[in-house]
Amino acid sequence: MSYNIRFLPAAESEYIKAYQWYEEHLEGLGDRFSRSVEKQIKLISKNPENYQIKERNCRESKIDVFPYIVVYKIYPKANDILIVAIFHTSRKPGKKYRR
């Protein structure tokens, strides 16, 4: 079963900023980052319970190659997955759940 994907505004903003940062540093790298994020979100939507619950009922999934994780919550009754953060792993870990 595939879920609907929604982003918190802050998560969407993080995603856009990360894309822009990579694209500014090397043309095409932002697109590569975006493809990696979209691939991971697609995997999450197909089997969201595959990833462990960490804190505040959030789950985390590592993005290939890039130092980011997708932080999300599952709402099975609504058939929704809420992306809480696209979080850089070098940041203070507790901040990914403060949304």
Summary of the structure (lengths in Angstrom):
residues: 99
radius of gyration: 13.1
end to end distance: 27.1
largest distance: 41.8
contacts: 266
relative contact order: 0.22
helix: 46%
strand: 29%
